[in-house]
């Protein structure tokens, strides 16, 4: 339901922006570069996770997972040696016209399967040297740590390209409010932290799948160059090829919907004299 609300917000903002076409200020943005950095909170729907290996093949149903937000300290969020530890968003883009921008970004989320939840299991486990060997048919199973720890915490890395529409809504002195809405696609490059059955912990980057998302944001620009931008994003992630142990035959697959609530801080770079002069004149 949260994701549906986010999609509704995105649709409403887009409709409002289009309805105000004749009343909004005009700005020349073509040729402008921008970049931002910020942080996110994320939510995930439940998912079915399918595990396969040499001597096991089973599926866990309706697995619950949450994000993991780092404690807010100066060291965690602003120290150059640790700023990639929290859940962050980075993006660099370019205005290909006055209305449209194209950008590349990295959405670093964290996905943590909740321990000790009860799920349904179907399939077979053999020769694991654990108490979990057996055949399962829609049985209840408590996901204790000695059975499975499963996290994309370094992280659930969604590397993506987006196209967004830009519309100025309000200008006064050296302050501009604008709306952005768009769509993106990308790949998932998670560093999955997994401990499965009697295997050693595995934690390596791996190209696991793809995703897509819709996004809407409000941009508050100060003095022409600096901005703060709250964002709402919702989308779909499918990872059919997740590594779970050091053995290449061991794999997992899952898919789910996600939402993000972001606050980012950035700047504009006017390499085009046209966009710089026009924007300064506007504000």
C-alpha positions as CSV (number, residue, x, y, z in Angstrom):
1,X,0.0,0.0,0.0
2,X,2.9,2.4,0.7
3,X,4.2,1.8,-2.8
4,X,0.8,2.4,-4.4
5,X,0.6,5.7,-2.5
6,X,4.0,6.7,-3.8
7,X,3.0,5.9,-7.4
8,X,-0.2,7.9,-6.9
9,X,1.8,10.9,-5.6
10,X,4.1,10.7,-8.7
11,X,1.0,10.6,-11.0
12,X,-0.6,13.5,-9.2
13,X,2.5,15.7,-9.4
14,X,2.9,14.9,-13.1
15,X,-0.7,15.8,-13.8
16,X,-0.5,19.0,-11.8
17,X,2.7,20.1,-13.6
18,X,1.1,19.5,-17.0
19,X,-2.1,21.3,-16.0
20,X,-0.1,24.4,-15.1
21,X,1.8,24.5,-18.4
22,X,0.6,28.0,-19.4
23,X,1.2,29.6,-16.0
24,X,4.6,28.4,-14.9
25,X,7.8,30.4,-15.4
26,X,10.1,29.7,-18.3
27,X,13.7,28.7,-17.8
28,X,16.5,27.8,-20.2
29,X,18.2,24.7,-18.8
30,X,19.7,23.1,-21.9
31,X,23.4,22.6,-21.5
32,X,23.3,22.5,-17.7
33,X,25.0,19.8,-15.7
34,X,24.1,18.9,-12.2
35,X,25.2,16.5,-9.4
36,X,23.8,15.5,-6.1
37,X,24.4,13.4,-3.0
38,X,22.0,12.4,-0.3
39,X,20.4,9.6,1.8
40,X,17.4,7.4,1.6
41,X,15.0,5.2,3.6
42,X,13.5,2.3,1.7
43,X,10.7,-0.3,2.0
44,X,10.2,-3.6,0.4
45,X,7.3,-5.9,-0.3
46,X,7.6,-9.5,0.8
47,X,9.2,-11.9,-1.6
48,X,9.7,-15.6,-2.4
49,X,13.4,-16.6,-2.4
50,X,14.4,-19.7,-4.3
51,X,17.7,-21.3,-3.3
52,X,19.5,-23.9,-5.5
53,X,22.7,-25.8,-5.0
54,X,24.4,-29.2,-5.6
55,X,22.3,-31.0,-3.0
56,X,19.4,-28.6,-2.1
57,X,16.6,-26.9,-3.9
58,X,14.0,-25.1,-1.9
59,X,11.9,-21.9,-1.7
60,X,11.0,-19.7,1.2
61,X,7.6,-17.9,0.8
62,X,6.7,-14.3,1.8
63,X,10.0,-13.4,3.3
64,X,9.9,-10.1,5.2
65,X,12.9,-7.7,4.9
66,X,13.6,-4.1,6.0
67,X,16.3,-1.5,5.3
68,X,19.1,-0.7,7.8
69,X,19.7,2.9,8.4
70,X,23.1,3.9,9.9
71,X,23.2,5.9,13.1
72,X,23.4,9.6,12.3
73,X,26.8,10.8,13.3
74,X,29.3,13.2,11.7
75,X,31.7,10.3,11.1
76,X,29.1,8.1,9.4
77,X,27.6,10.7,7.1
78,X,30.3,13.3,6.4
79,X,33.7,11.7,6.9
80,X,35.1,10.9,3.4
81,X,36.3,7.5,4.5
82,X,32.8,6.4,5.6
83,X,30.2,8.3,3.6
84,X,29.4,5.2,1.5
85,X,28.3,3.2,4.5
86,X,24.8,4.7,5.0
87,X,22.0,4.3,2.5
88,X,22.9,6.9,0.0
89,X,21.9,8.3,-3.4
90,X,24.4,9.8,-6.0
91,X,23.4,11.2,-9.4
92,X,25.1,13.1,-12.2
93,X,23.1,14.5,-15.1
94,X,22.7,16.8,-18.0
95,X,19.8,18.8,-19.5
96,X,19.4,17.7,-23.1
97,X,16.7,20.4,-23.5
98,X,15.0,23.0,-21.4
99,X,12.5,20.5,-20.2
100,X,14.3,17.1,-20.1
101,X,17.4,15.8,-18.3
102,X,19.2,12.5,-18.5
103,X,21.2,11.2,-15.6
104,X,23.2,8.3,-14.2
105,X,22.9,7.4,-10.6
106,X,23.6,4.9,-7.8
107,X,20.9,4.1,-5.3
108,X,22.6,2.4,-2.4
109,X,19.9,0.7,-0.4
110,X,20.2,-2.1,2.2
111,X,18.0,-5.1,2.3
112,X,18.0,-7.2,5.5
113,X,16.0,-10.4,5.8
114,X,14.4,-10.3,9.3
115,X,15.7,-13.0,11.6
116,X,13.5,-15.5,13.4
117,X,10.4,-14.9,11.3
118,X,8.2,-17.9,10.4
119,X,7.8,-18.6,6.7
120,X,6.7,-21.5,4.5
121,X,9.3,-23.8,2.9
122,X,9.0,-26.1,0.0
123,X,11.7,-28.3,-1.5
124,X,14.5,-30.5,-0.4
125,X,17.8,-30.2,1.5
126,X,20.3,-33.1,1.7
127,X,23.8,-33.8,3.1
128,X,24.1,-30.3,4.7
129,X,25.4,-31.8,8.0
130,X,22.7,-29.8,9.8
131,X,19.3,-30.6,11.3
132,X,17.6,-29.1,8.3
133,X,18.1,-32.1,5.9
134,X,14.7,-33.3,4.6
135,X,11.8,-32.9,2.2
136,X,9.5,-30.0,2.8
137,X,6.0,-29.5,1.5
138,X,4.5,-26.2,2.7
139,X,5.9,-26.5,6.2
140,X,6.5,-23.7,8.7
141,X,10.1,-22.8,9.3
142,X,11.7,-20.3,11.6
143,X,14.5,-18.5,9.9
144,X,17.1,-18.8,12.7
145,X,20.7,-17.7,12.1
146,X,22.0,-21.2,12.0
147,X,19.8,-21.9,9.0
148,X,20.1,-18.6,7.0
149,X,21.3,-15.0,7.2
150,X,20.5,-13.1,4.0
151,X,21.3,-9.5,3.5
152,X,22.1,-7.1,0.6
153,X,23.8,-4.7,2.9
154,X,26.9,-3.5,1.0
155,X,24.5,-3.2,-0.5
156,X,21.3,-3.5,-2.7
157,X,23.1,-1.4,-5.3
158,X,20.7,-0.1,-8.1
159,X,22.9,1.5,-10.8
160,X,20.5,3.2,-13.1
161,X,19.8,5.7,-15.9
162,X,16.9,8.1,-15.6
163,X,15.1,10.5,-17.9
164,X,13.2,13.3,-16.0
165,X,11.0,16.2,-17.0
166,X,11.8,19.6,-15.4
167,X,9.3,22.4,-14.8
168,X,9.8,25.6,-12.8
169,X,6.8,26.3,-10.6
170,X,7.8,29.4,-8.7
171,X,10.6,32.0,-8.7
172,X,11.4,34.9,-6.4
173,X,14.7,36.8,-6.1
174,X,17.4,34.0,-5.8
175,X,15.0,31.2,-5.0
176,X,13.4,28.7,-7.5
177,X,11.0,25.9,-6.9
178,X,10.7,23.3,-9.6
179,X,9.2,19.8,-10.1
180,X,10.9,16.8,-11.7
181,X,9.3,13.5,-12.6
182,X,10.5,10.6,-14.7
183,X,11.4,7.0,-15.2
184,X,14.6,4.9,-15.0
185,X,16.0,1.5,-15.6
186,X,19.2,-0.2,-14.4
187,X,21.1,-3.1,-13.1
188,X,21.4,-4.6,-9.6
189,X,25.0,-5.1,-8.4
190,X,24.5,-6.3,-4.8
191,X,27.1,-7.3,-2.3
192,X,25.1,-10.0,-0.7
193,X,26.0,-11.1,2.8
194,X,24.7,-14.6,3.1
195,X,25.3,-17.5,5.5
196,X,23.4,-20.6,4.3
197,X,23.2,-23.9,6.2
198,X,26.7,-25.1,7.0
199,X,28.5,-22.9,4.5
200,X,30.9,-20.1,5.2
201,X,29.7,-16.5,5.0
202,X,29.8,-15.1,1.5
203,X,30.0,-11.4,0.7
204,X,31.1,-10.4,-2.8
205,X,29.8,-8.0,-5.5
206,X,27.8,-9.8,-8.3
207,X,25.7,-8.7,-11.2
208,X,22.4,-10.2,-10.0
209,X,19.6,-8.7,-12.1
210,X,17.7,-5.5,-13.2
211,X,15.2,-3.0,-12.0
212,X,13.0,-0.1,-13.0
213,X,11.4,2.8,-11.1
214,X,9.3,5.9,-11.4
215,X,10.4,9.1,-9.5
216,X,9.0,12.5,-8.5
217,X,10.7,15.3,-6.7
218,X,10.6,18.9,-5.7
219,X,13.7,21.0,-6.2
220,X,14.5,24.1,-4.1
221,X,17.4,26.0,-5.7
222,X,19.2,28.8,-3.9
223,X,21.4,31.5,-5.6
224,X,21.3,29.7,-8.9
225,X,23.8,27.0,-8.0
226,X,22.8,25.1,-4.9
227,X,19.7,22.9,-4.3
228,X,17.9,20.7,-1.9
229,X,15.7,18.0,-3.4
230,X,13.2,15.6,-1.6
231,X,12.3,12.7,-3.8
232,X,9.8,9.8,-3.9
233,X,10.7,6.7,-5.9
234,X,9.0,3.4,-6.4
235,X,9.9,0.5,-8.6
236,X,10.5,-3.2,-9.2
237,X,13.7,-5.3,-8.7
238,X,14.2,-8.8,-10.2
239,X,17.4,-10.7,-9.2
240,X,17.5,-14.1,-10.8
241,X,21.2,-14.7,-10.2
242,X,22.3,-14.0,-6.6
243,X,25.5,-15.6,-5.2
244,X,25.1,-17.2,-1.8
245,X,28.3,-19.2,-1.1
246,X,31.8,-19.4,-2.5
247,X,30.6,-22.2,-4.7
248,X,29.4,-21.0,-8.1
249,X,26.7,-23.6,-8.3
250,X,24.9,-22.1,-5.2
251,X,22.4,-19.5,-6.3
252,X,19.3,-17.7,-5.1
253,X,16.6,-15.7,-7.0
254,X,14.0,-13.3,-5.9
255,X,11.9,-10.3,-7.0
256,X,10.0,-7.6,-5.1
257,X,8.7,-4.0,-5.3
258,X,10.4,-1.2,-3.4
259,X,10.0,2.4,-2.4
260,X,12.4,5.1,-1.5
261,X,12.2,8.4,0.5
262,X,15.2,10.5,-0.4
263,X,16.7,13.9,0.6
264,X,19.6,15.0,-1.6
265,X,21.8,18.1,-1.8
266,X,23.5,19.2,-5.0
267,X,24.7,21.9,-7.4
268,X,24.3,23.1,-11.0
269,X,27.2,23.6,-13.4
270,X,26.5,26.0,-16.3
271,X,28.9,25.0,-19.0
272,X,26.5,26.6,-21.5
273,X,26.6,30.4,-21.5
274,X,23.1,30.4,-22.8
275,X,21.6,28.5,-19.9
276,X,23.7,30.5,-17.4
277,X,22.7,33.9,-18.6
278,X,19.0,32.9,-19.0
279,X,18.8,31.4,-15.6
280,X,20.4,34.3,-13.9
281,X,18.1,36.6,-15.7
282,X,15.1,34.5,-14.5
283,X,16.1,34.8,-10.8
